[in-house]
Amino acid sequence: VKWLKRALQLRRNIPITFCMHPWKRRAREEMLASIHETFRNVVVHFPGGVDDAAANKSSSVHSKLMLLEFDDRLRVCISSANAMRLHWCFRNEVVWVQDFPLA
């Protein structure tokens, strides 16, 4: 998760919400620890539940749209990549990013 913070130039205290696939318990706990270590004001949702049965489903929920609100602008990111460093750094994915000033 630290790579995402650096790549998008996010402050530690920016309010952020993640909707994530409910991986198996150990992976989920590691991801939550990383998120809470990286961001101070964060909410994490696991659509479909957080039990190990939900983690075994073949589909997952992941955001392709990010709306990042700063004091002076709204950053819109639309990506083909999943929220994983491997997908953002080592695959042929695309991302569109635009900052819009707040009125």
Secondary structure, DSSP 8 states (H G I E B T S, - for coil): -HHHHHHTT--TTS-EEEE-----HHHHHHHHHHHHHH-SSEEEE-TT-SSHHHHTSS-----SEEEEE-SSEEEEEEESS-SSHHHHHSS---EEEEEEE--
